[in-house]
Amino acid sequence: MNYGFVIDNRKCIGCHACTVACKSEHDVAIGVNRTHVKYIEKGVFPDTSRSFSVHRCNHCEDAPCTEICPTSALYTRMDGIVDFDNARCIGCKSCMQACPYDALYIDPNDNTAAKCNYCAHRIDGGYEPACVVICPTEAIVSGDLDDPHSKISSFVAMEHVVTRKPEKGTTPNLWYVEGDSDMLTPTQTDRRDNYIWSEQSSGVGHFAKHASDPASTEAQADLLVQMAMESHAKNGTQPDQRAIDNVLAELKEQASSKATRVYDSPAKGVLWGWEVPAYIWTKSVATGLMLIMALLSWFGGVSNSSLEFSAAIGTLVFMLFTGGLLVKDLDRPDRFPYVLLRPNWSSWLVRGGYLITAFGGVVTLLLLDNLFDLGFRKLLINLTAPIAVMTAIYTAFLLAQAKGRDLWANHLAPVHMLIHALIAGAAGWIFLASDGGGLVLTVLKVAVSLNLALLVLEFLSPHATSDTKRAHKLMTGGYYSRYFYLGILMGNIVPLAMLYTLDTDLMVFIAAGLAAVGIYLTEFVRIRVPQLIPLS
């Protein structure tokens, strides 16, 4: 069996009966929805039209939410329904980043993830989902896609049906009859805040804290100004403020003749806040210190037991910060042990949890060896190095599992994070050693140079998707561009200039500190900006 839905847009009248029935059936909290209706208007008065699109979980055959969920709170049943067990959910929000269809939300009542589960309890009792029963025009069709005689199979076989974002490779089991791209592609219509009931976009529960991020609106405004500047540049003119205002008015007038989103579900905004880039940064410092220790051991660095002791202590302190930030970002921090006790091994969050544990354990043994001279120093350093590399880069694979955010799928991300670890580790080692020379300085110079080269390569390479292109535009021309450019200037260009021209200990200390802060700023923008791009 393989249950799915067909939404017949020819029949949908936008009455929200499905939304209300779903809320009643599952006692869904105010401000969040398992199913919702999106309104799109086209044309210019008096020649206008309005169409409706019902959005909910697509019950994908290759569901990215079940793959990334660290505790198997989300799972696919034998009949193809993607269900969830909120008793296992830790509120990490990775499923929401992984879902390309924006189908999940955090329940404000218990701070766990929830979504449409096809009314699995009704299916088990031989009934149809509540939304199917209530729909007055029978615009929602459910059934077994594997049964060639079912009504839904006939729809899929006989009608022209489409799915949302087939390029994601999730094989969604939610089909639309007459589903045009304006309704199904979120970036073709911008979110607005001037339609009826638009105040709901501030969100509730978790979203009340994050959905109203002023940078989201300002980022879109900055992008419009950038477009205005580009428009004048094509005409060879130098725009003043009045010219920019005129172009903005023209752009708005053009937008009014296109498809416009006039009703939708509340925006979820930025789900992973400052804690995530901060934990990536603290992890880079911790793993980097051990990588530098390994390089010094392998390539003839002078063994200094006091310095190695300080590096091991620093590593454990930064790993404690890393774990603390991970727990802080959870909506159910009390359930954090579930990552280790109820693991879903396909999730890189689980693999990362075990890597962090193993890394911390080996560093602790190294610290004990330093204190009691157990004789295992070289063995432990050789063991620590590969674990440190994997601990440094695993977050890149976790971000790649978040299929909803195209920018994070960069195949160079693991290399980028390893370079960040070397920069942070070299900076940390320079501060511990009070010495800006030798192998550590060489590592810092090479790592910062490679980091800058990778940034240039990323932005000069062809964009893989339209969402990646849009994210890059917001990074370089939107609200967060100030942080991005500051990170490049302060964390790469200035340190390189100082390291290659002012080779004194004081300048090396300053350059190392700037480089360490710079990688946080660029990582902060890289994590935050993709979350400003709507998924539904």
C-alpha positions in Angstrom: 0.0 0.0 0.0 1.1 3.5 -0.7 -1.3 6.2 0.5 -1.4 9.6 -1.1 -3.5 12.7 -1.9 -4.7 14.4 -5.1 -5.8 18.0 -4.8 -8.2 19.0 -7.7 -7.7 22.7 -8.0 -10.6 22.9 -10.5 -12.9 22.2 -7.6 -11.3 23.9 -4.6 -13.2 27.0 -3.5 -10.9 28.1 -0.7 -13.5 27.5 2.0 -10.9 26.3 4.6 -13.2 23.4 5.6 -10.2 21.1 5.4 -8.2 23.3 7.7 -11.0 23.6 10.3 -11.7 19.8 10.2 -8.0 19.0 10.6 -7.7 21.4 13.6 -10.8 19.9 15.2 -9.7 16.3 14.6 -6.2 16.8 16.0 -6.8 19.7 18.4 -4.2 21.8 16.5 -3.2 24.9 18.4 -4.1 28.5 17.2 -1.5 30.0 14.8 -0.3 26.7 13.3 -1.8 24.3 10.8 -1.4 20.8 9.5 -3.2 21.7 6.4 -3.7 25.2 5.0 -5.1 27.0 1.9 -2.9 29.5 0.0 -4.6 32.2 -2.0 -3.1 33.6 -5.2 -4.5 36.5 -7.2 -3.6 37.4 -10.8 -4.3 40.3 -13.1 -5.2 43.9 -12.8 -8.7 45.2 -11.9 -11.2 44.6 -13.3 -9.7 41.5 -15.0 -8.6 39.6 -12.0 -8.8 36.0 -10.8 -8.2 34.1 -7.6 -7.0 30.5 -7.2 -6.4 28.3 -4.2 -3.9 25.7 -3.3 -4.1 23.3 -0.4 -0.7 22.6 1.2 0.2 19.9 3.7 2.7 17.1 4.2 3.4 15.3 0.9 4.1 11.9 2.5 7.2 11.5 0.4 8.4 8.0 -0.5 11.9 9.3 0.2 11.1 11.6 3.1 14.0 13.8 4.1 12.4 14.5 7.5 12.6 10.9 8.5 16.3 10.7 7.5 17.4 13.7 9.4 15.3 13.2 12.6 17.8 12.1 15.3 15.3 10.1 17.4 13.0 8.5 14.7 10.2 10.6 16.0 9.3 10.8 12.3 9.0 7.6 10.5 7.3 6.0 7.4 4.7 3.4 8.0 4.3 0.3 5.9 1.4 1.9 4.1 3.5 4.9 3.0 2.1 7.4 5.6 4.8 9.5 7.2 3.7 9.6 10.8 5.3 11.0 14.0 5.7 10.2 17.6 5.9 13.4 19.6 6.9 11.4 22.7 10.3 11.0 21.1 10.7 14.5 19.6 13.5 16.7 21.1 12.4 19.8 19.2 15.7 20.2 17.2 13.8 21.6 14.2 16.0 19.7 11.7 12.9 18.1 10.2 11.6 21.6 9.4 14.8 22.5 7.7 14.8 19.2 5.7 11.2 19.4 4.5 11.2 21.3 1.1 7.4 21.8 1.5 7.3 23.6 4.8 4.9 21.0 6.2 6.1 20.8 9.8 5.7 23.1 12.7 6.5 23.2 16.4 3.4 22.7 18.5 3.3 25.6 21.0 1.6 23.5 23.6 4.3 20.8 24.0 7.2 22.2 21.9 7.5 19.2 19.7 7.2 18.9 15.9 3.9 18.0 14.3 2.4 17.8 10.8 -0.4 16.1 8.8 -0.2 12.4 9.5 -2.9 11.4 7.0 -5.3 10.9 10.0 -3.5 7.6 10.5 -5.8 6.7 13.4 -8.8 7.0 11.0 -7.1 5.0 8.3 -6.5 2.2 10.9 -10.2 2.2 11.7 -11.2 2.0 8.0 -12.2 5.7 7.6 -10.9 8.4 5.3 -9.0 11.5 6.6 -11.1 14.2 8.1 -10.2 16.7 5.3 -11.5 14.3 2.7 -14.7 13.7 4.4 -15.5 17.4 5.0 -14.5 18.9 1.6 -17.8 20.1 0.1 -16.6 19.9 -3.5 -14.7 16.6 -3.2 -11.5 18.5 -4.2 -9.4 16.3 -2.0 -9.0 12.7 -3.0 -7.2 10.1 -0.9 -6.4 6.5 -1.4 -3.9 3.8 -2.3 -1.7 4.7 -5.2 -0.6 1.1 -5.6 -4.1 0.0 -6.2 -4.8 0.5 -10.0 -8.5 0.4 -9.4 -8.6 3.2 -6.8 -10.0 6.6 -7.5 -6.7 8.3 -6.8 -4.8 6.0 -9.2 -7.3 6.9 -11.9 -6.7 10.6 -11.3 -3.0 10.2 -11.4 -3.2 8.1 -14.6 -5.9 10.1 -16.5 -5.4 13.7 -15.5 -2.5 16.1 -15.9 -1.1 16.1 -12.4 2.0 17.7 -11.0 3.9 17.6 -7.7 5.7 20.3 -5.8 9.5 20.5 -6.2 10.0 17.2 -8.0 13.7 18.2 -8.4 14.2 17.5 -4.7 14.0 13.8 -5.4 11.7 13.1 -2.5 9.0 11.4 -4.7 6.0 13.2 -3.0 2.6 11.5 -2.8 0.6 14.7 -3.0 -0.5 15.5 -6.6 -2.3 18.6 -8.0 -4.7 18.8 -10.9 -4.1 22.1 -12.6 -1.4 23.1 -10.2 0.4 26.1 -11.8 3.8 27.2 -10.8 2.6 30.5 -9.2 0.8 28.4 -6.6 3.3 25.7 -6.1 6.6 27.6 -6.4 6.9 29.7 -3.2 9.5 32.2 -4.6 7.3 33.3 -7.5 5.1 35.2 -5.1 6.4 37.3 -2.2 4.9 37.2 1.2 3.0 40.4 2.0 2.0 42.0 5.3 -1.0 44.1 4.0 -3.6 41.5 3.4 -6.5 40.6 5.6 -5.4 38.6 8.7 -1.8 39.1 7.8 -1.0 39.8 11.4 -0.8 36.0 11.8 2.6 36.1 10.2 4.1 37.0 13.6 3.4 33.4 14.6 2.8 31.8 18.0 4.8 29.7 20.4 8.3 29.2 19.0 7.5 31.2 15.9 6.5 34.2 18.0 10.1 34.6 18.9 11.6 34.0 15.4 9.1 34.7 12.7 9.0 38.4 13.2 12.7 38.9 12.6 12.9 42.4 11.2 15.8 41.4 9.1 13.5 39.3 7.0 11.5 42.3 5.8 14.5 44.5 5.6 16.3 41.9 3.5 13.6 41.9 0.9 13.5 45.7 0.9 17.3 45.8 0.4 17.0 43.4 -2.5 14.4 45.6 -4.2 16.8 48.6 -3.8 19.6 46.5 -5.3 17.3 45.6 -8.3 16.6 49.3 -8.7 20.3 50.2 -8.8 20.9 47.4 -11.3 18.0 48.7 -13.5 19.6 52.2 -13.7 23.1 50.7 -14.3 21.8 49.0 -17.4 20.7 52.4 -18.7 24.1 53.9 -18.0 22.7 56.4 -15.5 23.8 57.3 -12.0 20.7 57.0 -9.8 20.0 59.4 -7.0 17.4 58.7 -4.2 14.6 60.1 -6.3 15.5 57.8 -9.2 15.6 54.8 -6.9 12.2 55.7 -5.5 10.8 55.9 -9.1 12.3 52.5 -10.0 10.9 51.0 -6.9 7.4 52.4 -7.7 7.8 51.0 -11.2 8.8 47.6 -9.8 5.8 47.6 -7.5 3.5 48.4 -10.4 4.9 45.6 -12.4 4.5 43.3 -9.4 0.8 44.2 -9.2 0.2 42.7 -12.6 1.8 39.4 -11.6 0.5 36.6 -9.4 0.2 37.9 -5.8 0.0 35.9 -2.6 -2.9 37.3 -0.6 -3.5 34.6 2.0 -1.2 32.0 3.5 -0.1 30.2 6.6 2.0 32.0 9.2 5.7 32.4 8.3 8.1 30.4 10.5 11.0 32.7 9.9 14.5 31.8 11.2 14.3 28.4 13.0 18.0 28.1 13.8 19.2 31.3 15.4 22.6 32.4 16.6 23.2 29.3 18.6 23.8 27.1 15.6 26.6 29.2 14.0 28.0 29.7 17.5 28.2 26.0 18.1 29.9 25.5 14.8 32.4 28.1 15.8 33.1 26.6 19.2 33.4 23.2 17.7 35.9 24.6 15.2 38.1 26.0 18.0 38.0 22.7 20.0 38.8 20.4 17.0 41.3 22.9 15.6 43.4 22.9 18.7 43.8 19.1 18.5 44.5 19.2 14.8 47.3 21.7 15.4 48.7 19.5 18.2 48.7 16.6 15.8 50.5 18.6 13.1 53.1 19.7 15.5 53.6 16.2 16.7 53.9 14.8 13.1 56.1 17.5 11.6 58.7 18.0 14.3 57.1 20.6 16.6 58.7 20.9 20.0 56.8 18.8 22.6 55.7 21.0 25.5 53.6 19.2 28.1 52.4 22.3 29.7 51.2 23.7 26.4 49.6 20.4 25.4 47.8 20.4 28.8 46.5 23.9 28.2 45.3 22.9 24.7 43.5 19.8 26.0 41.8 21.9 28.7 40.8 24.5 26.1 39.4 21.8 23.8 37.3 20.3 26.6 36.0 23.8 27.6 35.0 24.7 24.0 33.4 21.2 23.6 31.3 22.0 26.7 30.2 25.2 25.1 29.4 23.3 22.0 27.2 20.8 23.8 25.6 23.6 25.8 24.7 25.6 22.6 23.2 22.4 21.0 21.0 21.8 24.0 20.0 25.5 24.3 18.7 25.4 20.7 16.4 22.5 21.4 12.7 23.2 22.1 12.8 20.1 24.4 16.2 20.3 26.0 15.1 17.8 28.7 15.1 15.1 26.0 18.6 15.7 24.7 19.8 12.3 25.9 17.4 10.7 23.4 20.0 11.6 20.7 22.3 9.0 22.2 19.7 6.6 23.7 17.2 6.5 20.9 19.4 7.1 17.9 18.3 7.2 14.2 21.7 6.3 12.6 20.8 7.9 9.2 20.8 11.3 10.9 24.0 13.2 11.0 22.9 14.9 14.2 23.1 11.4 15.9 26.4 10.6 14.2 27.7 14.0 15.3 26.6 13.4 18.8 28.6 10.2 19.0 31.6 11.9 17.3 31.5 14.7 19.9 31.3 12.1 22.7 34.2 10.0 21.2 36.3 13.2 20.6 35.7 14.4 24.2 36.6 10.9 25.5 39.9 10.7 23.6 40.9 14.3 24.6 40.2 13.4 28.2 42.5 10.3 27.9 45.1 12.6 26.4 44.8 15.0 29.3 45.2 12.1 31.8 48.2 10.9 29.9 49.7 14.3 30.2 49.1 14.4 33.9 50.2 10.9 34.8 52.7 10.1 32.0 50.9 6.9 30.9 53.0 6.5 27.8 50.2 6.7 25.2 50.7 10.3 24.1 51.6 9.5 20.4 48.9 6.9 20.0 46.3 9.1 21.5 47.3 12.1 19.3 47.2 9.9 16.2 43.7 8.7 17.3 42.5 12.2 18.1 43.4 13.7 14.7 40.9 11.7 12.5 38.1 12.0 15.1 38.8 15.8 15.2 38.5 16.0 11.4 35.2 14.2 11.4 33.9 16.2 14.4 34.9 19.4 12.6 33.1 18.6 9.3 30.1 16.5 10.3 27.8 19.6 10.5 28.3 20.0 6.7 26.7 16.7 6.1 23.9 17.5 8.6 23.2 20.8 6.7 23.2 18.8 3.4 20.4 16.6 4.8 18.4 19.8 5.2 17.0 19.6 1.7 14.8 22.6 2.2 17.8 24.9 2.2 19.6 24.7 -1.1 22.6 26.9 -0.1 23.6 24.4 2.5 24.0 21.6 -0.1 27.4 23.0 -1.2 29.7 20.0 -1.8 32.7 22.1 -0.7 31.1 22.7 2.7 33.1 19.9 4.5 36.4 21.4 3.2 35.2 24.8 4.3 34.5 23.6 7.8 37.9 21.8 8.0 39.7 25.0 7.0 37.6 26.9 9.6 38.9 24.4 12.3 42.5 25.0 11.2 42.1 28.8 11.4 40.4 28.7 14.8 42.9 26.1 16.1 45.9 28.0 14.8 44.5 31.2 16.4 43.9 29.4 19.7 47.3 27.8 19.7 49.0 31.2 19.0 47.2 32.7 22.0 48.1 29.7 24.2 51.7 29.6 23.2 52.2 33.4 23.1 54.2 32.8 20.0 53.4 33.8 16.5 56.1 31.8 14.6 56.8 28.4 13.1 54.5 25.8 11.8 51.4 27.3 13.4 51.9 30.6 11.7 52.3 28.8 8.3 49.1 26.9 8.9 47.2 30.1 9.7 48.4 31.8 6.6 47.6 28.9 4.3 44.2 28.3 5.9 43.1 31.9 5.7 44.2 32.1 2.0 42.3 28.9 1.2 39.2 30.2 3.0 39.2 33.4 1.0 39.8 31.4 -2.2 36.8 29.1 -1.4 34.5 32.0 -0.8 35.5 33.6 -4.1 35.0 30.2 -5.9 31.6 29.7 -4.3 30.2 33.0 -5.6 31.8 32.8 -9.0 30.5 29.3 -9.6 27.2 28.8 -11.4 24.2 28.7 -9.1 22.8 25.2 -8.7 19.2 26.4 -8.1 17.2 29.6 -8.0 17.1 29.5 -4.2 20.9 29.3 -4.1 21.0 32.4 -6.4 18.5 34.2 -4.2 20.5 33.4 -1.0 23.7 34.7 -2.6 21.9 37.9 -3.5 20.7 38.4 0.0 24.1 37.6 1.4 25.9 40.1 -0.8 23.1 42.8 -1.1 20.6 42.3 1.6 20.3 43.1 5.3 23.0 40.6 6.3 25.5 41.7 3.7 27.1 44.1 6.3 28.0 41.1 8.4 29.1 39.0 5.4 31.5 41.7 4.1 32.7 42.5 7.5 33.6 38.8 8.0 35.5 38.7 4.7 37.3 41.9 5.3 38.1 41.4 9.0 38.5 37.6 8.9 40.4 37.2 5.7 41.7 40.2 3.8 43.0 42.2 6.8 44.6 39.2 8.6 46.4 38.2 5.3 47.7 41.7 4.8 49.0 41.8 8.4 50.5 38.3 8.3 52.4 38.9 5.1 53.5 42.5 5.7 53.7 43.0 9.5 55.4 39.9 10.8 55.6 40.7 14.5 54.1 38.8 17.4 51.6 41.5 18.2 50.4 41.7 14.6 50.1 37.9 14.5 48.0 37.9 17.7 45.7 40.5 16.3 45.5 38.8 12.9 44.7 35.5 14.5 41.9 37.0 16.6 40.4 38.8 13.6 40.5 35.6 11.5 38.8 33.6 14.3 36.0 36.2 14.6 35.7 36.5 10.8 34.8 32.9 10.3 32.0 33.2 12.9 30.5 36.2 11.0 30.5 34.5 7.6 29.1 31.3 9.1 26.4 33.3 10.9 25.2 34.8 7.5 25.5 31.4 5.8 23.2 29.8 8.4 20.7 32.6 8.7 20.1 33.9 5.2 18.7 30.7 3.5 16.1 30.6 6.2 14.6 33.9 5.0 13.6 32.2 1.7 10.1 30.8 1.9 9.4 27.1 1.3 5.7 27.4 0.8 
